[in-house]
Amino acid sequence: MTKRITSWTAKTLSYAGRVHLVQSVLFEVQAFWAQIFILPAKVIKVVEGICRSYVWSGTNAITKRALIAWDKVCLPRAGGGLNIINLKLWNKAAIAKTCWDLAHKQDKLWIRWIHAYYVKNQQLKTMQVPQQACWMVRKVIESYSILEEVQFSQNQKKSMIRQIYLHLLGDYRRMEWKTMVFQNAARPKAKFIMWLMIQERLMTCDRLISWKVNVEPECVMCKKEKETRDHLFWHCDYATQVWNRMCRWLGRQKLGNGNWQRFLQWSINQAKGKSAYAMIFRMMYAEVVYHIWLERNRRIFEEKSRNEEQISKDITYIVSARVTPRNKHYVYSLCF
């Protein structure tokens, strides 16, 4: 896994690109071993440290730098996470599945061997864990208690390991703004920035100052107030004009001069459902947030700027290009 990350560090990838590599490639590597062995806690800690550091820093050296705690990142999207698998819980679920095979199947050589030497016609539910067995066999038999707690569904689309994993994950608070992330066809990097923005984890000036970083507190977009999440993406004159232009393009009136929470709630209501308007609104919202953040960084680090009209045209073009063929007619009605 370290070798793979080392080969990726030379590539310029966004946060979303690094998350996708961790979800697809690295998880498949550890998932294979997790279903065969009980991974030591130290190994799991190192692997999670490597994945966390690569996502947030793009390096193969373990660091503590993170915008959001890794436990929250590993939550499902409904809970405000990125649905990255928790390695420790997945390993427990995989071993519990092995215990289920031990209890229900005897057509494999290793299962017959364990039954012949340790189970000896006993029931796993009632038998004592054999102390003469190696620690791995003991852990497999002990995991039967997990199986007793899980209520398996008849839905064949979910694997048994997945069902056990969701049980071990436990209850979590479902975020109302999850509708902004689910089935959003916006670019992954735009959705990731939106995800950070909603949770107030972008490195705005007020957060940098709280970390004792010497920066100018003034908003670089309007130069009127201090830069905060609420100001930059809502109260700033620049942002207000972009939102007004995009809402007019969608044929909607933007919410009045309320606070940020009212605007977010209004946006959540607009994004609900499977209508063409809701799907396009979700894309538009993510792209507006991304472009405002991009413009802010461009003005700070490159000393370049673009006006609201240029930004709005870019967003309109991107949303129109990414819309599904089924909803093309809705976009055409907006453009003409």
C-alpha positions in Angstrom: 0.0 0.0 0.0 2.9 2.4 0.8 4.4 1.6 -2.6 1.2 2.4 -4.4 0.8 5.7 -2.6 4.4 6.6 -3.3 3.8 6.2 -7.0 0.7 8.4 -6.7 2.3 11.3 -4.8 4.1 12.6 -8.0 0.7 13.1 -9.6 -1.3 16.3 -9.0 -4.7 15.1 -7.8 -7.5 16.9 -6.0 -8.9 15.8 -2.7 -11.7 13.9 -4.5 -9.2 12.1 -6.7 -7.2 10.9 -3.7 -10.4 9.8 -1.9 -11.4 7.8 -5.0 -8.0 6.0 -5.1 -8.2 5.2 -1.4 -11.8 3.9 -1.8 -11.2 1.7 -4.8 -7.5 0.6 -5.0 -6.3 0.6 -1.3 -9.5 -0.8 0.1 -9.4 -3.7 -2.3 -5.8 -4.5 -1.2 -6.7 -4.6 2.5 -10.1 -6.2 2.0 -8.5 -9.3 0.6 -6.3 -9.8 3.7 -9.0 -8.8 6.1 -11.1 -11.8 5.0 -8.2 -14.2 5.6 -6.4 -12.9 8.7 -7.2 -11.0 11.8 -5.1 -7.9 11.2 -3.2 -6.7 14.3 -4.4 -3.4 15.7 -1.0 -1.8 15.1 -1.1 -2.7 11.4 -4.6 -1.3 11.0 -3.5 1.9 12.8 -0.6 2.3 10.4 -2.7 1.6 7.3 -5.3 4.1 8.4 -2.6 6.6 9.0 -1.2 6.1 5.5 -4.6 6.5 3.9 -5.5 9.6 6.1 -2.2 11.3 5.3 -2.5 10.7 1.6 -6.1 12.0 1.4 -5.3 15.2 3.3 -1.7 15.9 2.4 -1.0 13.8 -0.7 2.1 12.3 0.9 3.2 8.8 1.9 4.5 10.0 5.3 2.1 9.7 8.2 1.0 13.2 9.4 -1.7 14.5 11.8 -2.9 17.1 9.4 -6.7 16.6 8.7 -9.6 18.9 8.1 -12.1 16.4 9.4 -11.6 13.5 11.8 -11.1 10.2 10.1 -13.9 8.5 12.1 -16.3 11.1 10.5 -14.8 10.5 7.0 -15.5 6.8 7.4 -19.2 7.4 8.0 -21.7 6.7 5.2 -22.8 9.7 3.1 -26.1 9.9 5.0 -24.1 10.5 8.2 -22.0 13.2 6.6 -19.0 11.1 5.7 -17.4 9.9 2.5 -18.2 6.2 2.9 -14.6 5.2 3.3 -14.5 1.8 5.0 -13.4 1.6 8.6 -10.7 -1.0 8.4 -11.0 -2.3 12.0 -14.7 -2.8 11.8 -14.5 -4.4 8.3 -11.9 -6.8 9.5 -14.2 -7.8 12.4 -17.1 -8.2 10.0 -15.1 -10.4 7.7 -14.0 -12.6 10.5 -17.6 -12.9 11.7 -18.5 -14.1 8.2 -15.7 -16.7 8.5 -17.3 -17.8 11.8 -20.7 -18.1 10.0 -19.0 -20.3 7.4 -17.6 -22.4 10.2 -21.1 -22.8 11.7 -23.1 -23.5 8.6 -20.7 -25.1 6.1 -18.5 -28.2 6.3 -17.5 -28.5 2.6 -14.0 -26.9 2.9 -10.8 -28.5 4.1 -10.0 -25.8 6.8 -13.6 -26.0 8.1 -13.4 -29.8 8.4 -10.0 -29.5 10.1 -11.3 -27.1 12.8 -14.4 -29.2 13.3 -12.3 -32.4 13.7 -9.8 -30.9 16.2 -11.7 -28.3 18.1 -15.5 -28.3 17.5 -16.0 -32.1 17.7 -19.8 -32.2 17.0 -20.5 -29.3 19.4 -22.5 -26.1 18.6 -20.5 -22.9 18.3 -23.3 -21.1 20.1 -22.8 -23.1 23.3 -19.3 -24.5 23.2 -16.4 -23.2 25.2 -13.6 -21.5 23.2 -10.8 -24.1 23.1 -7.8 -22.6 24.9 -5.4 -25.0 23.2 -6.2 -23.4 19.8 -4.1 -20.7 18.3 -5.3 -17.1 19.0 -6.7 -16.7 15.4 -9.0 -19.7 15.7 -10.1 -18.5 19.2 -10.9 -15.1 17.7 -12.9 -16.6 14.9 -15.0 -18.7 17.3 -15.5 -15.8 19.7 -16.9 -13.7 16.9 -20.0 -15.8 17.0 -21.4 -13.4 19.5 -21.4 -10.7 16.8 -23.5 -13.0 14.6 -26.1 -13.3 17.3 -26.6 -9.5 17.4 -27.1 -9.0 13.7 -30.5 -9.3 12.0 -29.7 -10.3 8.5 -32.0 -9.0 5.8 -33.3 -10.9 2.9 -31.9 -8.4 0.5 -29.4 -10.3 -1.6 -27.9 -7.1 -3.0 -26.1 -6.7 0.3 -23.3 -9.1 1.2 -23.2 -10.6 4.6 -20.0 -8.9 5.4 -21.6 -5.5 4.5 -24.6 -6.2 6.7 -22.4 -7.1 9.7 -20.2 -4.0 9.0 -23.2 -1.7 9.1 -24.3 -3.3 12.4 -20.9 -2.8 13.9 -20.9 0.8 12.6 -23.8 1.5 15.0 -26.3 4.3 14.9 -25.2 7.7 13.6 -26.9 11.0 13.1 -28.3 11.4 9.6 -27.5 14.8 8.2 -30.3 16.7 6.6 -27.9 18.1 4.0 -27.2 14.6 2.7 -29.6 15.3 -0.2 -27.0 17.8 -1.5 -24.4 15.0 -1.9 -26.5 12.0 -3.0 -27.0 11.5 -6.7 -25.2 14.8 -7.5 -23.7 14.7 -11.0 -21.4 17.7 -10.3 -17.7 17.2 -10.7 -16.2 15.2 -7.8 -13.8 18.0 -6.8 -16.7 20.4 -6.7 -18.8 18.1 -4.5 -15.8 17.6 -2.1 -15.3 21.4 -1.6 -19.1 21.7 -1.0 -18.9 18.9 1.5 -16.1 20.7 3.4 -17.9 24.0 3.1 -21.2 22.8 4.6 -19.3 21.4 7.6 -17.3 24.7 8.0 -14.0 23.0 7.4 -12.6 25.1 4.6 -9.5 27.1 5.6 -11.1 30.5 5.6 -9.3 33.4 7.2 -11.2 33.2 10.5 -10.1 29.6 11.0 -6.6 30.3 10.0 -6.5 33.2 12.6 -7.8 30.8 15.2 -4.8 28.6 14.5 -2.5 31.6 15.1 -1.7 31.9 11.4 -0.8 35.5 10.4 -3.3 36.3 7.5 -5.4 39.3 6.6 -8.9 38.9 8.0 -10.6 41.0 5.4 -12.6 39.3 2.6 -10.6 39.5 -0.6 -13.8 39.4 -2.7 -15.6 42.5 -1.4 -13.0 44.0 1.1 -15.8 45.1 3.4 -16.0 42.5 6.2 -14.0 39.7 7.8 -13.8 36.5 5.9 -15.9 33.7 7.4 -17.7 30.7 5.8 -21.1 32.5 6.1 -19.8 35.7 4.7 -17.7 34.3 1.8 -20.5 32.0 0.4 -23.6 34.1 1.3 -23.3 37.6 2.6 -20.4 38.7 0.3 -21.5 41.0 -2.6 -19.6 38.9 -5.1 -21.3 35.7 -3.9 -24.7 37.3 -3.8 -24.5 38.4 -7.4 -23.4 34.9 -8.5 -26.3 33.2 -6.6 -28.7 35.8 -8.1 -27.5 35.1 -11.6 -27.7 31.3 -11.2 -31.1 31.4 -9.6 -32.5 33.6 -12.3 -31.1 31.1 -14.8 -33.1 28.3 -13.0 -36.2 30.5 -12.9 -36.2 30.9 -9.2 -35.9 33.8 -6.8 -33.0 33.7 -4.4 -33.8 33.7 -0.7 -33.8 37.2 0.8 -31.3 38.7 3.2 -31.7 35.9 5.8 -28.8 34.2 7.6 -26.7 31.3 6.4 -28.8 28.6 8.0 -32.0 29.8 6.3 -30.3 29.9 3.0 -28.9 26.4 3.5 -32.3 25.1 4.5 -33.9 26.7 1.4 -31.2 25.1 -0.7 -31.8 21.6 0.8 -35.5 22.0 0.1 -34.8 22.9 -3.5 -32.4 19.9 -3.9 -34.9 17.3 -2.7 -36.5 14.9 -5.1 -35.7 13.3 -8.5 -37.1 16.0 -10.7 -35.0 17.6 -13.4 -35.0 20.9 -11.5 -33.7 19.2 -8.3 -30.9 17.4 -10.1 -29.8 20.5 -11.9 -30.0 22.6 -8.7 -27.7 20.1 -6.8 -25.1 20.4 -9.6 -25.4 24.2 -9.7 -25.1 24.5 -5.9 -21.9 22.5 -5.8 -20.3 24.3 -8.8 -21.2 27.7 -7.4 -19.5 26.9 -4.1 -16.4 25.5 -5.9 -16.1 28.5 -8.2 -16.4 31.0 -5.4 -13.7 29.1 -3.5 -11.6 28.9 -6.6 -12.0 32.7 -7.3 -11.1 33.5 -3.7 -7.9 31.5 -3.9 -7.0 32.9 -7.3 -7.2 36.4 -6.0 -5.1 35.6 -2.9 -2.4 33.4 -4.5 -2.3 34.5 -8.1 -3.6 38.1 -7.8 -6.0 37.5 -10.7 -9.7 38.0 -10.8 -12.8 37.3 -12.8 -16.1 39.0 -12.7 -19.5 37.5 -11.7 -20.7 37.2 -15.3 -17.7 35.1 -16.3 -18.1 32.8 -13.3 -21.8 32.4 -14.0 -21.2 31.5 -17.6 -18.7 28.9 -16.7 -21.1 27.3 -14.2 -23.9 27.3 -16.7 -21.7 25.6 -19.3 -20.5 22.9 -16.9 -23.9 22.1 -15.6 -25.4 21.9 -19.1 -22.6 19.6 -20.2 -23.0 17.2 -17.3 -26.8 16.9 -17.3 -28.2 13.5 -18.3 -29.8 13.0 -21.7 -33.2 12.6 -20.0 -33.0 16.1 -18.6 -31.6 17.8 -21.7 -35.0 19.2 -22.6 -35.2 21.0 -19.2 -31.8 22.7 -19.8 -32.8 23.7 -23.3 -35.9 25.4 -21.9 -33.7 27.4 -19.5 -31.3 28.5 -22.2 -33.9 29.5 -24.8 
